[in-house]
């Protein structure tokens, strides 16, 4: 178990390292920030001074090593635009994205797993087909479009929910979040639903497919043949086995929700990371782009790590495969 | 011989699919005595497994028992509600499946899967459940049963898992066990051991057993009586001596002829030419007629049962003479 954790951690470090190179080179290819940041009316001397100040005069590999050295010490550079450390800008925006992503995640899970399970157990029933129709619509409508429809419906035609921004925040237990206030909730619920819709539909389909596949297996028939009550067969035998594929997909989707709320954040003018990333790319604010993309990478790595641990907890076969490998 | 305690009479199980009605089981009747093994033999799709699942009350949508009666100790099973039938399953009738690698839940310990079979029917302490599990595990010849209880299915071999499944079936002392190809997926030496243990349990406990298989050679060692099914219908039923010794039905003869061990070495394997007719478009006559060398015009008419002896019945217009 411990050797597995250490091995995974080591792997993660390698992944982050490789990723940082790809990132750095990729962003360098996009364009020279000096062209955008420095006014075209600036004198040649001012231009050179600015380039030197930003460290853009050095060769790429040297720039990378400087970046890496600082990054290891927790300094991800100073934003070209805000003249503030990239990390602190990131941390300012992070809570808004996290709360939106987490609320969306909870909505997606709570709605999709029971619905998908039901549709998988009774695929021919009216409700089962309804779930499939809903999920088909959910995966087909573009996120920006349903987001705008929601705004028109609940923000304008039936003005019961506020549109745009994050609402009042409060701090409890050292966490500043709008989820502590009712006003905050009224702001978060609509964008969160909009963000959740696609994931919800996707997870419904995954749950349904897994349920249908597992229901056909002999151990489910055997459980019924033992006289086990239907509800217990569903929970102990079907759902538990369906969790194995479900957890993998759920993990990836959670990471997506926390990192890529770009469209929803833009539609609902949510002050989170998604909007920040778009703006940073527009002005080629390299340190900020790198900081955000690294955050995304770390998020995916961390969530995949948790998914692996969960798999080990649920499926004893995984553990014995690891034991044999060790 | 004792009186039969279990009867199936005129059973019809059909599946109502979009393509049409699949008549998987048509007019099946048989009975079973305590301590007796009835073998049901047939090709894939002959309806033998559906017969087993019908008895268990585990026919899934879009299938259902259309008509017929299934009774155990005078209790009509087809009239039971789902919950009443659930209480029958495992307690009165247990079932063993074909693939031991798939019959146990991979995520649960053997202990929990066996305990579950008891606790869903009886309110007993964990200590008692434990003792009963150990007892049945030993009865099917499992060494160090204590360890097996703690194991996950993947930590055991296929033969060991099938023993666990059989032990689970024995847990509540059922009146009968339906075994759907329980040894097909195992290699021959393991097969022999399992059959030995099952036979012993049948004799000791006075169990009735329905043994579903496509393997006539296994049946000839184990079964007291054999029923031959083809395309959902009965072809022939009789004692093992009747069926293996002097088969009268052309299909049974062909089936016996295709058992490899009966051929002389080096000889080409004998197959039955042609395929089973589609269960969607069955005529009223003998379903085997299209593949039968003895078929004539009359085989297109409904086939009545012919009683050849007290134990031997056949559904054929042109049976072989003795």
HADDOCK unambig.tbl for C-alpha pairs under 7 A between the chains (distance, minus, plus):
assign (segid A and resid 217 and name CA) (segid B and resid 102 and name CA) 6.97 0.50 0.50
assign (segid A and resid 218 and name CA) (segid B and resid 102 and name CA) 5.58 0.50 0.50
assign (segid A and resid 218 and name CA) (segid B and resid 103 and name CA) 4.97 0.50 0.50
assign (segid A and resid 219 and name CA) (segid B and resid 102 and name CA) 5.89 0.50 0.50
assign (segid A and resid 219 and name CA) (segid B and resid 103 and name CA) 4.16 0.50 0.50
assign (segid A and resid 219 and name CA) (segid B and resid 104 and name CA) 5.05 0.50 0.50
assign (segid A and resid 219 and name CA) (segid B and resid 105 and name CA) 5.46 0.50 0.50
assign (segid A and resid 222 and name CA) (segid B and resid 103 and name CA) 6.22 0.50 0.50
assign (segid A and resid 225 and name CA) (segid B and resid 56 and name CA) 6.93 0.50 0.50
assign (segid A and resid 225 and name CA) (segid B and resid 89 and name CA) 5.49 0.50 0.50
assign (segid A and resid 225 and name CA) (segid B and resid 90 and name CA) 5.90 0.50 0.50
assign (segid A and resid 225 and name CA) (segid B and resid 94 and name CA) 6.42 0.50 0.50
assign (segid A and resid 225 and name CA) (segid B and resid 95 and name CA) 6.12 0.50 0.50
assign (segid A and resid 226 and name CA) (segid B and resid 89 and name CA) 5.72 0.50 0.50
assign (segid A and resid 226 and name CA) (segid B and resid 90 and name CA) 4.18 0.50 0.50
assign (segid A and resid 226 and name CA) (segid B and resid 94 and name CA) 6.67 0.50 0.50
assign (segid A and resid 226 and name CA) (segid B and resid 117 and name CA) 5.35 0.50 0.50
assign (segid A and resid 227 and name CA) (segid B and resid 86 and name CA) 4.80 0.50 0.50
assign (segid A and resid 227 and name CA) (segid B and resid 87 and name CA) 5.94 0.50 0.50
assign (segid A and resid 227 and name CA) (segid B and resid 89 and name CA) 4.66 0.50 0.50
assign (segid A and resid 227 and name CA) (segid B and resid 90 and name CA) 5.30 0.50 0.50
assign (segid A and resid 227 and name CA) (segid B and resid 117 and name CA) 6.93 0.50 0.50
assign (segid A and resid 227 and name CA) (segid B and resid 120 and name CA) 6.79 0.50 0.50
assign (segid A and resid 228 and name CA) (segid B and resid 117 and name CA) 6.81 0.50 0.50
assign (segid A and resid 228 and name CA) (segid B and resid 120 and name CA) 5.76 0.50 0.50
assign (segid A and resid 237 and name CA) (segid B and resid 105 and name CA) 6.70 0.50 0.50
assign (segid A and resid 314 and name CA) (segid B and resid 107 and name CA) 6.94 0.50 0.50
assign (segid A and resid 315 and name CA) (segid B and resid 107 and name CA) 5.53 0.50 0.50
assign (segid A and resid 316 and name CA) (segid B and resid 107 and name CA) 6.28 0.50 0.50
assign (segid A and resid 317 and name CA) (segid B and resid 154 and name CA) 6.87 0.50 0.50
